[in-house]
Amino acid sequence: MGDRLPSGDAMTSAFPVLAQQVGGRPLAYLDNAATTQMPLQVLDAMRRFDTHDRANIHRGVHTLSQRATDAHEAARARLKAFVGADERHELVFTSGTTESLNLVAQGLSLPGMPSGGGEGALQPAWLRPGDEIVVSALEHHANLVPWQLATRRSGARLRVVQPDAEGRLAPEALAPLLTPRTRVFALTACANGSGERPPYEAMLAMARDAGALTVLDAAQAMAHEVPALASLACDLMAFSGHKMYGPMGIGALVGRRDALDRLVPLRLGGDMVEWVSQTDAGFAELPQRLEGGTPNVCGAIGLAAAAQFIDGVGRDAIAAHVEALREHAAAALSALPGVRVLARHAHGSAIVSFVVDDVHPHDIGTVLDGRGIAVRTGWHCAQPLLERVAHGPTTRASFALYNTHDEVERLVEGVAAAVEMLR
Ligand code: PMP
């Protein structure tokens, strides 16, 4: 555990929501893959904006509007630096990973005017009949369903890289799917259903070499293992604020300008145009072109504060801590009779997802809640993956920097008690 990680009282004063009892016990919040909690630093940054600078951006000459615009752009710059973007890249604010991935899949499969209107002629969609889109079987529905629709709209074909029996994804499994027809390869940086961390660096590089546009769903990586964008063969990367100690309803699509330039804007209206006549419009440059309407300015400021918070604590310290908790939990849960941990071998993950013979995950979750332990149960929006590797829904505990080894012990005791009671 890193020296800079606050502990005990310091942690509960930094994260006020943690200082409460549930079921007569101190809350053990182990549902961080769904949503992490926010530290005071983030809450304060948002409160400062809303109580001092709140105004709409871009359209105003008045002081508050200018302050709000500056704060929004400063947030963008901080986040670009945080993810290791360079001058080839741009960052578009979205409501989160789901919107980011929909913008990519729809923006590539709809006819439209990707790089500015004005000529009046609709350009054909970038994806064409006969093209192939490759995704993995580890994906969250947000990185699968938009591609399913994209193939139907465009006449392209969806191909899926399969994991081995333990849920591991190997570069060798991708190789035969990459052909001259492959136009997109979309992959998760960590599977939220199983906790598997695929070798995405190598797989993105293979797909890029094959000529595909590469998309990384980094939702489960940003809180502890921030992918360094400029060093990856990654064209577009999506993430959410609420999974990295930031607010809900904000996230980003960050990537190469030439890849973002291919996307047909989905949010047409104010702030994304240069000029408008009664019958036509010319679109603005990136990133505004993809950010139509009033953005979540307060959210962007909170998200940048979350990035600053992560850097202040230290990414390596956070990663080492959550990985140690995951290893502790995976080892102890696997030792319980009838319990099977998915992706037991995984490294670089903060998620432990497991099944118990003859016991439904919802029942385990309910028993744990009675002991003040918050976990998630069900399909985790990754039904195809769980059908394959778990043959049903799972119980999932997921860790953040504020969790402790004592909480892991409580989890394991709670699961053992639930199994005893329910089997
Ligand atoms: N991808 C992954 C891997 C996720 O874990 C999630 C959230 N569970 C999403 C995408 C969707 O994120 P959001 O709900 O913030 O849009």
Residues whose N, C-alpha, C, O or C-beta is under 5 A from the ligand:
A	BS01	PMP	A33 G96 T97 T98 E99 H140 A142 C190 N192 D217 A219 Q220 S240
